[in-house]
Amino acid sequence: MEFNSPIPYECYDEIFYQIRNDRKTLHSCLFVNRFFCHHAASALWGAPFEHVDLKSEKLTLIMNIYVRSLVDEDKSYLRLVGIPVKSRDTLPYFCYPEFLKIFNSQIFDLSIENWLKSIDPNYYLNYENKIVYASYIISDLLLVSAKKLKSLKSRNGLYFVKSKEFPYSISHLVNLEITYFVEGDDSKSHQSDEDKLNNLFDALTCYTFTIKFAKINISSDVPSFTTRIIKGISNFIAHQYNLESLSFNETLISENLFEFEKIIKSQKANLKCLTIGGKLKNFARIIKVLRDCINLESLTFKGDENSNIEDRIIRDRIIEEDSIMIYVDDWGCCDIKMRETPIFEEFEFNQLKIENLYCVEDNDEQQEEDFEITIGDDLSISNDIVALSLEKILLMTNIHLRTLNLGKVNTFISTILGKYCYNLTHLSCELSIKDLWSFIKLMETLRGLEHLKLKLELSSIDDDCIVALANSLPDSLQKLGLNICSEDDRFITHFLTKLFENMNCNNLFELCFYNNQMIRNDNLGLVIQYVLNRIRYFNFKYVIENFNEDFDQFLLQCGREYMDIIREEISNFLHPFYEPVNYGRW
């Protein structure tokens, strides 16, 4: 396509890639010229199901465009089952199915259903056949036309595997996400599910060698079900030459630990990210097999296997590069006494150059009960596993660690952080009053700390402790986030008064309040007074989750004369410091 421009065409590719998620800007680009229109349409239709509200009418419009692209013979099949589509219709301006890069079968199924409801007043008649025919014919169109399919996301169903074009459409896949749940005790149904999954992984083994990111979540009421398909998964992974990231659900791993070890060993030179969707009960086997993964940058234990399935499928969870994330029930609020008999056998391991560690805790009571049942009646075993796991990980990261989002911190954790990880620049944590002195000692070792997010619940605290905390904060500190709670609001005001009076952080330019209880005019007055005593630019943020509470507007206006004041509605206290980045493009 001819287009006179002093900028090389390759630069436009990069520009449109950078704005690929900005739907509004891409839509405006459609009306600039033919060149811009083609690039914008390619970006918009590369992932049509990724950025659309499931209740939006846009899903129906997307299906209408795809149906208009069907040949008359395929339309006749739809009419045979009672779907009222036009036999002769104007073709779309572009061949939109050719632009498809990301195919999400779950959202595709919901789009088919919404489309049928919108065009067919009698959609409930012969409903199942209509869904099956429409899904098969339109998905076949997409797989035949898609020349740049890079991402495949599927939940159950797997009807598209039957398409004769499926093996060719997956030849350039980069991302694969398969979620499959088998329920009930019907042996015939189980055999059918087993055949579908084995056919899928056989096809992937034979025709796909470019996978970089694989997420496999397969579970069943029948324990032996995953054992019958794990070999196919193992063969598929062994035939991938560029694999960087692997994600499994815990039950798939725990029931097939031997095969899991084979999988990891087959990718020990390539693997950068490993995610296990569960808790730390298999940590000993996992950490041992990982010791030869010299390029490993991210290890995730995320305890969300019982979360809502639709949320998990629709949500893209991209792991941050050079990071390690651990989701566990509770890191404990008290010192952990180590058992005399070690839980882990001693083995040598290579140091991993991990820079960012995110440990986001899950306080769900039901999950805590499940964890106790899994481990046993002795709750100290749970504490030992958590403590030993964290210590092993910190030994791996050591002085390379820069970013740490830890959840709850106790004296034990503060001690090993100060011993091994003294180069931290970003720290987010929660601690109790009794562990505050050990935390102060930790602060004295972190002389390069730039960003601190601290959650503290006040019951009673002496002035000497507050002064010691203020004096321990390093001069390198640039951002400070406080999430201070107490039954008595006056404790919070007193804490802030003493903290600001004794804090000598010359490079500090941003302060954030993370909860509604801190929203008191007295506290804002303290912030303003602190800023008045400083010379440099200052930024103050506060989170207001309850719209009935806010600072006095006149006081806010006065404060804006000396600093920027930003009000936010959602707290990011537990969020990673950095936005997740992707290893590749698709």
C-alpha positions, 0 to 999 in steps of 0.5 A, a space after each residue: 500500500 503506497 503511502 508517502 511519509 518521511 518515517 520508515 514503515 517499520 516505525 509505524 509498525 512499532 507505533 501501532 504496536 505501542 497503542 494496540 490496547 488504546 481502542 479509542 486512538 485506534 478507532 480514530 486512526 481508521 479515518 486518517 487515510 488508507 494506510 492508517 486504516 489498514 494498520 488500525 483495523 489490523 490492531 483492532 481485529 487482532 484481538 477482538 475478544 480481548 477488550 470487550 465487555 461481555 455484556 456489550 453489543 460490540 460482541 454481536 457486531 463482531 459476529 455479524 462481521 465474521 458471518 458476512 465473511 462466510 461463503 454462501 455454502 457455510 451460510 446455508 448450513 446455518 440456515 438449515 439449523 434455523 439461524 436466519 442469516 442472509 444468503 447474499 450479503 455485502 462483503 466487509 471492506 477487509 478480510 477481518 478473520 485474517 487479522 486474528 492473532 488471539 483466539 479466546 474460545 470462551 469469550 468466542 462462545 459467549 459472543 456466539 450466544 449473544 449474537 444468536 439472541 440478537 438475530 433470532 427471536 426463536 433462538 431457544 428452539 433447537 438451541 444446542 444444534 444452533 450453538 454447535 453449528 455456529 461455533 464450528 463454522 465461524 471458528 473454522 473460518 477464523 482458523 482457515 483465514 488466520 495467518 498470524 495466530 499467536 495466542 490460543 486460549 481455551 476452556 473445555 469444549 475444544 471443538 476447534 481441534 476437529 477443524 482440518 485447518 487447526 494443525 496449520 493455524 497453530 504453526 506459529 503459536 507463541 502463547 497457549 492457555 488451556 483450562 479443562 475441568 472434568 466433573 462427574 463419574 460418567 466413564 464415557 464422558 471421561 473417555 471423550 474428554 481424555 481423547 479431546 485433550 490427547 488429540 489437542 496435545 498430539 497436534 501441538 506436539 506435531 505442528 507447533 514448535 514456537 510456544 513461549 508461554 504455556 498455561 495448563 490448568 487441568 483437573 478432575 474429580 477422578 485422580 487418575 484422569 490427569 495421569 492418563 494425559 500427563 504424558 501427552 503434555 510432557 511430549 508437547 513441552 519437550 518439543 518446544 524450543 523457545 519455551 520461557 514460561 510455564 504455568 500449571 495448576 497444583 493438582 496436575 503437578 501433585 498427582 504427577 510429580 515424576 512427570 513434572 520433574 521430566 517436564 522441567 528437566 526438558 526445559 531447564 536451559 530455556 525456562 524463565 518463569 514457572 507458576 504453580 497454582 497452589 500452595 507450598 506443600 510440594 515446594 521440596 520437590 519443586 525447588 530441588 528440580 529447579 536447581 539446574 534452571 540457571 535462567 529461571 527468573 520467576 517462581 510463582 505459587 498462587 493460592 487461587 485454585 478455588 477462585 471463580 473460573 470465569 474470572 481466571 479465564 478472562 483475566 490475562 495474568 502476565 508474569 513480570 520479567 525478572 521477578 518471583 511471586 509467591 501467594 501463600 495463606 499467611 507468613 505468620 505474625 510471630 517468630 517461627 521456631 525451627 524444627 529439629 528435623 529439617 523438612 528439606 533435604 540439603 542440596 546444592 543449587 545455583 544462585 538465581 539472578 532474581 530482582 523482584 519478589 512479590 509475596 501476596 498473602 491470601 487471608 481467606 479462612 476456607 483456604 487456611 482450613 484446607 491448608 491445615 488439613 493438607 499439612 496435618 494437625 501440627 500447625 508448626 509444620 505449616 510455619 516451618 514450610 513457609 519459613 524454610 521456603 522463604 529462606 531458600 528463596 532469599 538465599 537464591 536471590 541474595 544481593 540481586 533482590 531489589 523489589 520486595 512485596 512481602 505481605 506480613 513481616 515478622 522478626 525472623 523475616 526481618 533478620 534474614 532480609 537484613 542478612 541477605 537482601 540489603 540492596 533492596 530499593 522497593 519494599 512493601 510489607 505489613 507488621 505488628 507492633 511487637 515486630 517493629 524494633 526488628 523492622 527498625 534494625 532492617 531499615 538501618 541496613 537498607 541504605 539504598 531504599 527508594 520506595 517504602 509501603 508500610 502497613 501498621 496496626 497501632 494498639 499502643 506505641 511509645 514515642 521512642 519507638 516512633 522516633 527510632 523508626 523515623 531516624 532509621 528511614 534512609 536518606 535515599 527514600 523518595 516515596 513513602 506509603 502509610 497504611 496505619 490503622 488503630 481503634 483510636 484515631 488519635 493514635 494515628 495522629 500522634 504517630 504521624 506527628 512524631 514521625 514527621 517531626 523526626 524524619 530526615 529524608 531529604 529526597 522524599 517527594 511523595 507521600 501516600 495514605 492508604 486507608 480511610 481511617 487516615 482521612 482526618 483534617 488533623 492528619 492533612 494539616 500535619 502533611 501540609 506543615 511537613 511540606 512547608 518545612 521543605 524546599 523541593 516539589 512534593 506529591 501527596 496521594 490518598 485513597 478514599 474508598 468510602 465516599 462519605 469521608 474526605 478531607 475538608 475542601 478548604 483545607 485541600 485547596 490550601 494544601 494544593 498551593 504547596 503540593 500536588 494532591 491526588 485522590 484515588 479510589 482504589 488502593 494499590 498497597 498490595 500491587 506490584 511496584 512495576 507494571 507486568 511486562 511481557 517477554 514477547 509479542 503476539 
